[in-house]
Amino acid sequence: MNPDISNKMSTHKPLSPWFTPCLSTFTALMLSSTAAASPPKPSSPSPTPQETLDQKSEAELRTLTSEELDEIITDPATVEDTLNSLPPKKQAELAKSPAAEDNETLQNYRAIRPGVRLIGDAFGRANKGVGEQSSDDRPVTLGGSFGLGMEFTTQNFETFVIVNKGVDQNPTLTSAHDFGEAMLLPQTELVSATIDATWIPARWYDTLPLGFRAYTSIAGTSWELELAPGTEADPDAMAPATSPITVSANVTTIASGLGLEYVWSIRSAAPDNFIQLSLFAGASVHAAVADAQASRDLRTIQASNPDDETISALSDDFINIALDLDDNRPPVFVGTDLGFSLRLNQVEVIANLPWVQGDVPGLSRFRFVPMLSLRGGAQLAALPYRLARKRNK
């Protein structure tokens, strides 16, 4: 090697003491600017609720609880769309209870699968007075009917409309007891229609399935009155007795109620296999309205018998005469209604204890009305289950 060059290399001056810190600072600035200039790596999108549910196996779907479903689906607006987009098999799996002893997954389901059903109904009933009754009352009477109607059920609302045909062979009512019973139980008369609705607020369903129930039954009946003669036979004067006068009318009877109902159900995985207990307490109204022709007939009878004090003293209000009411008393009666029912699938046992004001045989005071109902149906349209209970609150 050249001695001069070797001498120069061995005798070079050391670096300045500030050079090393400056070099470190410059390097750090360059690295940070490079990192800021480079675009961030795209993050993988989170799976949609549909993808999350599709990834679950059938075994996982069978054990999926509503709380787990809440964690998967966080947007309430997409709950129904997501569930409806699932294959039918997966919807059926989600609708099943995880185990026979755990019904919480189905806690918010109605006993009958939500939807529209064609229903047929047949029931028999008894009517017995409790305690002291009027002399015209009967110990026990029986009746029944069969009908056809429609039922609409959602998760926490149920209503049905049914038209019934009574099984009584006598279409005309002739006694005070029959008149009162037609006001108490219109659904067992010759032709009747009933609408019944129960609604349980969703926020109450999981903790206390207590809701509101309203019902109205209307029946068309025929009443016949036999007015007492004004004079009796006089053997000495050979005067004949006045013949009894009969007047009839088409009468509409109405029974309506409103109150609270508690519904408790035990369900299996099959939606139509269940036991349901219901308790009802509320107020009721009972009324009867006769057609206008009845009043005209009564006025004609009075005009035709001006000398008969008994006939002339009659009111021209057919219902008041039939029920032996004061002229100014409207034929409307209020009361209370207590009811208990136990239903096993399509068989329902009912026990009612109504109390109605007044002194009308077959209607007033406390009465015990047991019933046995057989109600079958055919599903016309099904509504999807809403599985997330919290979404319905």
C-alpha positions in Angstrom: 0.0 0.0 0.0 1.1 3.6 -0.7 2.7 4.9 2.5 1.2 8.3 2.0 -2.3 6.9 1.8 -1.8 4.7 4.7 -0.5 7.5 6.7 -3.5 9.7 5.8 -6.0 6.9 6.9 -4.3 6.4 10.2 -4.2 10.1 10.9 -7.9 11.2 9.9 -9.8 13.3 12.4 -12.7 11.8 14.5 -16.3 12.7 13.8 -17.8 15.7 15.4 -19.6 14.9 18.7 -23.0 16.3 17.4 -23.1 14.3 14.2 -24.4 11.0 15.7 -27.5 12.5 17.5 -28.4 14.4 14.3 -28.1 11.2 12.2 -30.4 9.3 14.7 -33.1 12.1 14.6 -33.0 12.2 10.8 -33.5 8.5 10.5 -36.4 8.5 12.9 -38.1 11.3 10.9 -37.7 9.5 7.7 -39.2 6.3 9.0 -42.2 8.0 10.5 -43.0 9.9 7.3 -42.7 6.7 5.3 -45.2 5.0 7.6 -47.6 7.9 7.4 -47.4 8.0 3.6 -48.1 4.2 3.2 -51.9 3.4 3.0 -53.3 1.3 5.9 -54.0 -2.4 5.2 -57.7 -3.0 4.6 -59.3 -4.9 7.5 -61.5 -7.9 6.7 -65.2 -7.0 6.9 -67.2 -8.4 9.8 -69.6 -11.1 8.8 -73.3 -10.2 8.3 -76.0 -11.7 10.5 -76.9 -13.9 7.6 -73.4 -15.2 7.2 -73.0 -15.7 11.0 -76.2 -17.8 11.1 -75.3 -19.7 8.0 -71.9 -20.7 9.5 -73.6 -22.3 12.5 -74.2 -26.0 12.3 -77.7 -27.5 12.9 -76.6 -28.7 16.3 -75.7 -25.1 17.2 -78.9 -23.8 15.8 -80.9 -26.1 18.0 -79.3 -24.7 21.1 -79.3 -21.1 20.1 -81.0 -18.9 22.7 -82.5 -15.5 22.3 -79.6 -13.9 24.2 -77.2 -15.4 21.7 -79.3 -14.3 18.9 -79.3 -10.7 20.3 -75.5 -10.8 20.1 -75.6 -11.8 16.5 -78.3 -9.5 15.3 -78.0 -6.0 16.7 -80.1 -4.1 14.3 -83.8 -4.5 15.2 -84.9 -3.5 11.7 -83.2 -6.5 10.2 -84.4 -9.2 12.6 -87.4 -10.3 10.6 -85.6 -10.0 7.2 -82.7 -12.1 8.5 -84.9 -14.8 9.9 -87.2 -14.9 6.9 -84.2 -15.3 4.6 -83.0 -18.4 6.3 -83.7 -21.8 4.7 -87.0 -23.4 6.0 -85.0 -26.1 7.7 -83.0 -23.6 9.7 -86.1 -21.7 10.6 -87.6 -24.9 11.9 -84.5 -25.6 14.0 -84.6 -22.1 15.5 -88.2 -22.6 16.4 -87.5 -25.7 18.4 -86.9 -25.8 22.1 -83.3 -26.7 23.1 -84.6 -29.2 25.7 -87.9 -30.5 27.0 -87.2 -29.0 30.4 -86.2 -25.6 29.1 -89.1 -23.6 27.5 -87.5 -20.1 27.7 -86.7 -20.1 24.0 -90.4 -20.5 23.3 -91.6 -18.4 26.2 -92.8 -15.6 23.9 -94.7 -17.9 21.5 -98.4 -18.3 21.5 -99.7 -21.9 22.2 -101.1 -21.9 18.6 -98.6 -21.2 15.8 -99.0 -17.5 14.7 -101.1 -17.1 11.6 -104.7 -17.4 10.2 -106.7 -20.5 10.9 -110.1 -21.9 10.0 -111.6 -23.2 13.2 -114.5 -25.4 14.1 -116.1 -25.3 17.5 -118.5 -27.6 19.4 -119.3 -27.1 23.1 -121.8 -27.9 25.7 -122.7 -26.0 28.8 -124.8 -26.1 32.0 -126.4 -23.2 33.8 -127.1 -23.5 37.6 -128.1 -20.8 40.0 -125.9 -20.4 43.1 -127.7 -19.5 46.4 -131.2 -18.3 46.6 -133.0 -17.8 43.3 -136.4 -16.7 42.1 -139.3 -19.2 42.0 -139.3 -19.1 38.1 -135.7 -20.3 38.0 -134.7 -23.8 37.1 -132.2 -25.9 39.1 -130.0 -26.8 36.1 -130.3 -26.3 32.3 -128.2 -27.7 29.6 -127.4 -26.4 26.1 -124.9 -26.5 23.4 -123.9 -25.4 19.9 -121.5 -26.0 17.1 -119.9 -23.4 14.8 -117.4 -22.3 12.2 -115.1 -19.3 12.2 -111.7 -17.8 11.7 -108.9 -17.3 14.2 -106.0 -14.8 13.9 -103.0 -15.2 16.2 -99.7 -13.3 16.5 -97.0 -13.5 19.2 -99.0 -11.7 21.9 -102.5 -11.2 20.3 -105.2 -13.7 19.6 -108.7 -13.1 18.3 -111.4 -15.3 16.7 -114.8 -14.7 15.1 -117.2 -17.7 15.1 -120.8 -18.2 14.1 -122.7 -20.8 16.2 -125.8 -22.9 15.6 -127.6 -23.9 18.8 -128.7 -27.5 19.2 -132.0 -26.7 21.0 -134.9 -28.1 19.0 -137.3 -25.4 20.1 -136.5 -22.2 18.3 -139.1 -20.1 20.3 -138.5 -19.2 23.9 -141.6 -19.0 26.1 -140.5 -18.8 29.7 -138.9 -16.2 31.9 -135.9 -18.5 32.6 -135.3 -18.9 28.9 -135.4 -15.2 28.3 -132.8 -14.6 31.0 -130.6 -17.4 29.8 -130.6 -16.0 26.3 -129.1 -12.8 27.7 -126.6 -14.6 29.8 -125.4 -17.1 27.2 -126.3 -15.9 23.6 -123.8 -18.3 22.1 -126.0 -21.3 22.8 -129.1 -19.8 21.1 -130.5 -20.7 17.7 -128.1 -18.5 15.7 -125.3 -16.5 17.3 -121.9 -14.8 16.5 -119.0 -14.3 18.9 -115.9 -12.2 18.7 -113.2 -12.7 21.3 -109.8 -11.0 21.6 -106.9 -11.3 24.0 -103.9 -9.0 24.0 -100.8 -9.3 26.2 -98.3 -6.4 26.2 -95.0 -7.7 25.0 -93.1 -6.1 27.8 -95.1 -8.2 30.3 -95.0 -11.5 28.4 -91.7 -12.9 29.8 -92.3 -11.9 33.4 -96.1 -11.9 33.9 -98.3 -13.0 30.9 -101.2 -10.8 32.0 -103.2 -9.0 29.4 -106.6 -7.7 28.4 -109.5 -9.6 27.0 -112.7 -8.4 25.4 -115.6 -10.4 24.0 -119.1 -9.9 22.6 -121.7 -12.5 21.7 -124.9 -11.6 19.8 -127.8 -14.0 19.2 -131.0 -13.8 17.3 -133.9 -15.4 19.1 -137.7 -15.6 19.0 -139.6 -14.8 22.2 -143.3 -15.6 22.8 -145.5 -14.1 25.5 -148.9 -15.3 26.6 -150.7 -12.4 28.2 -153.1 -13.3 31.0 -156.8 -12.9 30.3 -158.6 -9.9 31.9 -161.7 -11.8 33.0 -162.4 -15.3 34.3 -165.4 -17.6 33.5 -168.6 -16.8 35.5 -170.6 -20.0 35.9 -173.8 -18.1 37.1 -173.9 -15.7 34.2 -172.6 -18.2 31.7 -169.9 -15.7 30.7 -166.9 -17.3 29.0 -163.4 -16.5 30.0 -161.3 -14.2 27.9 -159.0 -16.2 25.7 -155.2 -15.8 26.4 -153.5 -13.4 24.0 -150.2 -14.5 22.5 -147.7 -12.0 21.1 -144.2 -12.8 19.8 -141.2 -10.9 18.7 -137.7 -11.3 17.2 -135.3 -10.4 20.0 -131.5 -9.7 19.8 -129.6 -10.6 22.9 -126.1 -9.3 23.7 -123.5 -10.3 26.2 -120.2 -8.4 26.3 -117.3 -8.3 28.7 -114.0 -6.6 29.3 -111.3 -7.5 31.9 -107.9 -8.9 32.7 -106.7 -12.4 31.7 -103.7 -14.4 32.8 -102.4 -17.0 30.3 -99.8 -19.6 31.3 -98.7 -22.2 28.8 -96.5 -25.3 28.7 -95.4 -26.1 25.2 -93.4 -28.8 23.5 -91.3 -28.4 20.4 -94.5 -29.0 18.3 -96.3 -25.6 18.1 -99.8 -27.2 18.4 -99.0 -29.5 21.3 -99.5 -27.6 24.6 -101.3 -27.1 27.9 -102.7 -23.7 28.5 -104.2 -22.3 31.7 -106.3 -19.0 31.6 -107.8 -17.0 34.4 -110.2 -14.1 33.7 -111.8 -11.4 35.8 -113.8 -8.5 34.5 -117.1 -6.7 34.1 -120.0 -7.7 31.9 -123.0 -6.2 30.2 -126.2 -8.1 29.1 -129.0 -6.6 27.1 -132.0 -7.5 24.9 -133.6 -5.5 22.1 -136.9 -6.5 20.5 -138.0 -5.6 16.9 -140.3 -2.6 16.4 -143.1 -4.8 15.3 -143.5 -6.2 18.8 -144.4 -2.7 20.2 -146.9 -2.2 17.4 -148.6 -5.5 18.1 -148.9 -4.7 21.8 -150.5 -1.3 21.0 -152.9 -3.0 18.6 -153.9 -5.5 21.3 -154.5 -2.7 23.8 -156.6 -0.9 21.3 -158.7 -4.0 20.6 -159.3 -4.6 24.4 -160.2 -1.1 25.8 -162.3 -2.6 28.6 -159.7 -5.0 29.8 -157.8 -3.3 32.6 -155.1 -6.0 32.6 -154.3 -5.5 28.9 -154.6 -1.8 29.0 -152.2 -1.5 31.9 -149.5 -3.3 30.0 -146.5 -1.5 28.7 -145.9 -1.4 25.0 -142.3 -2.4 25.6 -142.1 -6.1 24.8 -138.8 -6.7 26.7 -140.1 -5.0 29.9 -143.2 -7.2 29.9 -141.2 -10.4 29.2 -138.7 -9.7 32.0 -141.3 -8.1 34.4 -139.5 -4.8 34.6 -140.7 -1.4 35.4 -141.7 0.8 32.5 -138.8 3.1 33.0 -136.2 0.4 33.5 -134.0 -0.2 30.4 -133.4 -3.9 29.7 -129.6 -3.6 30.3 -127.9 -5.5 33.2 -124.4 -5.2 34.4 -122.3 -7.6 36.4 -119.0 -9.3 36.9 -117.5 -12.4 35.3 -114.9 -14.7 36.8 -113.6 -17.5 34.5 -111.2 -20.4 34.6 -110.2 -22.5 31.6 -107.8 -25.4 31.1 -106.9 -26.4 27.5 -105.1 -29.5 26.3 -104.5 -29.1 22.6 -108.0 -28.9 21.2 -110.0 -29.8 24.3 -110.9 -27.0 26.7 -112.6 -27.2 30.1 -114.2 -23.9 31.2 -115.8 -22.9 34.5 -117.4 -19.5 34.7 -119.0 -17.8 37.8 -120.9 -14.7 36.6 -122.9 -12.4 38.8 -125.6 -10.1 37.2 -127.8 -7.5 38.9 -131.6 -7.8 39.1 -134.0 -10.6 39.6 -134.3 -12.2 36.2 -134.5 -16.0 36.2 -131.7 -17.6 34.3 -129.6 -14.4 34.4 -129.4 -12.6 37.7 -127.4 -13.2 40.8 -124.5 -15.7 41.0 -124.6 -18.6 38.6 -122.2 -21.5 37.8 -121.6 -22.2 34.1 -119.3 -25.1 33.3 -118.5 -25.7 29.6 -116.7 -28.3 27.5 -115.3 -27.1 24.2 -113.7 -29.0 21.3 -112.0 -26.7 18.9 -110.1 -27.9 15.9 -108.6 -25.9 13.1 -106.7 -25.9 9.8 -103.8 -23.4 9.2 -104.5 -21.2 6.2 -101.5 -18.9 6.5 -98.6 -19.0 9.0 -96.7 -16.0 10.3 -92.9 -16.3 11.1 -91.8 -16.6 14.6 -90.0 -13.6 16.1 -87.2 -15.3 18.0 -85.6 -12.4 19.8 -87.9 -11.6 22.7 -86.2 -8.3 23.5 -86.9 -7.1 20.0 -90.6 -7.2 20.7 -90.5 -5.0 23.8 
